[in-house]
Amino acid sequence: MMKATVDPSIADFIQSLPKTETHLHIEGAVPWELLQETFPGEFESIPEAWAPDFQYKSFTQFEDEVLSYAYRYYTSPERYHESAKRVFQSHLDQNVRYVETSFHLGILERIGGAGPDIVDAIKSAVPEGLEVRLFMGMLRNHYQGDLIPLMDEIHTWEGLDGIDMHGHETIPWAAWAGDLWQRVREAGKFTKSHAGEFEGAKDVNTALDLLGTRRIQHGLGAAYDKATFQRLLDEEIALDMCPVSNVKLRSVENVKKHPIREFFDAGVTVTVSTDDPTVFGNDLVHEYDLLMSHLNFTKKEVIQVARNGFQVALVEDSTRHAWLSELDQIELTL
Ligand SMILES: [Zn+2]
């Protein structure tokens, strides 16, 4: 079993680009070596899912796998800190300058303790040279029982930059989410939402209408409905896409049918990220290589995808322009 290999000249080019990662679950990113160190004698062989042609049978099978790492490893703020340190170092190693990552409310619910401690644990792991924005992710049915008082306070958590609605898309949307998303925005934080990974255009429209967010994680479903596709353009909605994840989870029939090509050609702001790299065995080189090797993206077009990541980044314009001008310089050498 091996991770996908990438043509060295393509890999070098992708490596040379300043990049972003704006769709990353910290629980799905716990480094494999860290699992091996933490649980000696376990996690000895790398997951079957790292094989380039592997596809999950169902979302549930994927969820079980990610939770089997996440529940085992993430039991304290200290564990989040240790993992985040290594994840962020791997970003620097990949020439990534800006990251948006989320931690999952379901883990906090399981381990107990205070959410702000996890926020501090992750934020204090950010190295020099990397900008990180941290989100708390939750499910469409999380607002109940003991979680309600906690969720009603999220907007006051210092250091938390925003919230994200995670999959599972078969759970019905509920009105509470609209109120929470608005409250969080009014507190000066940023909001986004997973939608349209499996459930089509209607799911994307509901996320936009109910939550009022301008950033959709995945959003593939919008490609299959003309009006929704146009809506992305009219309302300048950006999609943080994860093509390797979409292929391995069968959100698309095959890699050639991934709609990122159509979105990009029409002028939708699309970015690429790894989603859950411990589960899929991918990194950003794999994501960009997929665009180049299977969807005919040119070097120039790949630079534009990298540029999109900096366009959506939650930073001062002066920082953004410095990153963008690095990409401009690279483009001039093509
Ligand atoms: Zn995701």
Boltz pocket constraint, residues with backbone or C-beta under 6 A from the ligand:
constraints:
  - pocket:
      binder: B
      contacts: [[A, 23], [A, 25], [A, 194], [A, 217], [A, 275]]
      max_distance: 6.0
